[in-house]
Amino acid sequence: MKRLLLILSAIAGCLGCACAASPDAPAILAKMKAKINASPSLEAVFTINGGEGPVEGNAVIAGSKYTMQTPQLKVWFDGRTQWTYLLNTGEVSITEPDASEQMATNPFAILSAHSDYYKSKRLSDSQGRYRVLLTPVGSASGIEKITLFINRATSLPSAIVINFDDGKSIEVVIDKISTGAAKPASAFRFDRAKFPTVQEIIDLR
């Protein structure tokens, strides 16, 4: 009996240490962002389910800068200005979105959004990933919540689920993500010379 109590005490102690060492949501997000910021760039292939999905696309992320492409549109964001090119209309719109507007229009924006813009909470996950619930502060974004799934081994995102306050939702499954080479600043800005078929540029800044 004494030996059994000792074993049980040892197991309890190990479990207690494991729980204490288990990272909370802010720590998980901080490690993910550090990994992203430490990489010259990240190249991702993704599938969007929901809305008009499934839609396949690719993205390049470098800190707060990114470019994203699907069969319907191309987006460039240089950290301040965003260009959105709608291929079916030939129009390019130019905006300077704040953090909440970025999260509502580009699922990858959450990866660099400052923690002041949302509350985070770690949830359990049956597939062994980190699952973090993000609740935006304020309702201006139109987003009810975001669930971010992060690969434990790489600290890089594997899926993003966005629930909007109108009841709709989209799921972004990151099929592949890898480190890429450093990109010039011009890679994250729209270059009119490369798109001669653009019919109209609408400056909404």
C-alpha positions in Angstrom: 0.0 0.0 0.0 2.8 2.4 0.9 4.5 1.7 -2.5 1.2 2.2 -4.3 0.8 5.6 -2.6 4.4 6.6 -3.6 3.7 5.6 -7.2 0.5 7.5 -7.3 2.2 10.5 -5.7 4.9 10.4 -8.3 2.4 10.2 -11.2 0.5 13.1 -9.7 3.7 15.1 -9.5 4.6 14.4 -13.1 1.1 15.4 -14.3 1.4 18.6 -12.3 4.7 19.4 -13.9 3.3 18.7 -17.3 0.4 21.0 -16.8 2.5 23.7 -15.5 4.8 23.4 -18.5 2.0 23.4 -21.0 2.0 26.7 -22.8 -1.0 29.0 -22.6 -2.5 30.8 -25.6 -0.4 34.0 -25.4 2.8 31.8 -25.3 1.7 29.7 -28.2 0.9 32.8 -30.3 4.1 34.5 -29.3 6.2 31.5 -30.4 4.3 31.3 -33.7 4.9 35.0 -34.4 8.5 34.7 -33.5 8.9 31.8 -36.0 7.2 33.8 -38.7 9.2 37.0 -38.0 12.5 35.0 -37.9 11.9 33.5 -41.4 12.9 35.5 -44.5 9.5 34.6 -45.8 6.9 31.9 -45.6 5.2 30.4 -48.6 1.8 28.7 -48.1 -0.5 26.7 -50.3 -4.1 26.7 -48.9 -7.7 25.8 -49.5 -10.6 28.0 -48.5 -13.8 26.1 -47.6 -17.1 28.0 -47.1 -18.4 31.0 -48.8 -17.7 30.3 -52.5 -15.3 27.6 -51.7 -13.5 25.4 -52.0 -11.0 27.8 -53.4 -7.3 27.0 -53.7 -4.6 29.7 -53.5 -1.1 30.5 -52.3 0.4 33.2 -50.2 3.8 34.7 -49.3 4.2 36.1 -45.8 7.1 38.2 -44.5 6.4 39.6 -41.1 3.4 42.0 -41.4 3.7 42.0 -45.2 2.0 39.5 -47.4 0.7 38.7 -50.9 -2.1 36.3 -51.6 -3.5 34.9 -54.8 -6.6 32.8 -55.8 -8.3 32.3 -59.2 -10.5 35.3 -58.4 -8.1 37.9 -56.9 -4.7 39.0 -56.1 -3.8 40.9 -52.9 -0.7 42.8 -51.9 -0.1 44.4 -48.5 3.2 46.2 -47.7 2.5 46.7 -44.0 0.4 49.9 -44.6 -1.3 49.9 -48.0 -3.3 47.1 -49.5 -4.0 46.5 -53.2 -6.8 44.1 -54.2 -7.1 43.1 -57.8 -10.4 41.5 -58.8 -9.6 39.5 -62.0 -13.2 39.3 -63.2 -13.8 43.1 -63.2 -10.2 44.2 -64.0 -10.4 46.6 -61.0 -7.7 47.3 -58.4 -8.8 49.0 -55.1 -6.3 50.7 -52.9 -6.9 50.9 -49.1 -5.1 51.4 -45.9 -6.9 48.9 -43.7 -6.6 48.8 -39.9 -6.0 45.6 -38.1 -9.7 44.6 -37.7 -10.4 45.4 -41.4 -7.4 43.2 -42.4 -8.6 40.3 -40.4 -12.1 40.5 -42.0 -10.7 40.5 -45.5 -7.6 38.4 -45.3 -7.3 35.3 -43.1 -3.5 35.5 -43.0 -3.6 38.9 -41.4 -4.3 37.3 -38.0 -0.9 35.8 -38.0 0.7 39.3 -37.5 -2.1 41.1 -35.7 -1.2 42.7 -32.4 -2.5 40.9 -29.4 -4.3 44.2 -28.3 -6.9 43.5 -31.0 -8.1 40.2 -29.6 -8.5 38.0 -26.5 -6.9 34.6 -26.7 -7.8 31.3 -25.0 -6.3 27.8 -25.5 -8.7 25.0 -26.3 -8.2 21.2 -26.3 -7.7 19.5 -29.7 -8.2 15.8 -30.5 -5.6 15.8 -33.3 -2.6 16.9 -31.2 -2.4 20.4 -32.5 -2.5 23.7 -30.6 -6.0 25.2 -30.9 -6.4 28.8 -29.9 -9.6 30.7 -29.8 -9.3 34.4 -30.7 -12.1 36.9 -29.9 -11.7 40.3 -31.4 -11.9 43.3 -29.0 -14.9 45.3 -30.3 -17.3 44.5 -33.0 -16.1 46.7 -35.8 -14.5 43.9 -37.7 -17.7 41.9 -38.2 -15.8 38.8 -36.9 -17.3 36.9 -34.0 -14.3 34.6 -33.4 -11.3 33.0 -35.0 -10.0 29.6 -34.2 -6.3 29.1 -35.0 -4.8 25.6 -35.3 -1.0 25.5 -34.9 1.4 22.6 -35.6 3.1 21.7 -32.3 6.4 20.6 -34.0 6.8 23.6 -36.3 4.9 26.4 -34.4 3.4 27.3 -37.8 -0.4 27.5 -38.5 -2.1 24.6 -40.1 -5.7 25.9 -40.3 -7.7 29.1 -39.6 -11.5 29.1 -39.0 -13.2 32.5 -39.1 -16.8 32.9 -37.8 -18.5 36.1 -38.8 -21.2 37.8 -36.7 -23.8 37.2 -39.5 -23.5 33.5 -38.9 -21.3 32.7 -41.8 -17.9 31.1 -41.6 -14.9 30.1 -43.7 -12.2 27.6 -43.1 -8.7 28.0 -44.4 -6.7 24.8 -44.5 -3.0 25.3 -45.0 -2.0 22.4 -47.2 1.7 23.3 -47.2 3.8 25.9 -45.6 7.6 26.3 -45.8 10.3 28.8 -45.4 11.2 30.8 -48.5 13.9 33.3 -49.5 13.8 37.0 -48.6 11.6 39.0 -50.8 12.2 42.6 -52.0 9.7 45.2 -50.7 8.3 45.5 -54.3 7.0 42.0 -54.0 4.3 43.2 -51.6 3.2 46.2 -53.7 1.0 46.3 -56.8 3.0 47.1 -60.0 0.7 48.4 -62.7 3.3 47.7 -65.4 3.0 44.0 -64.8 -0.8 44.0 -65.2 -1.5 45.9 -68.5 -5.1 44.5 -68.6 -6.2 46.4 -65.4 -9.1 48.6 -66.4 -9.5 50.8 -63.4 -7.7 51.7 -60.2 -9.9 52.9 -57.3 -8.0 54.7 -54.6 -10.1 54.5 -51.4 -7.4 55.8 -49.0 
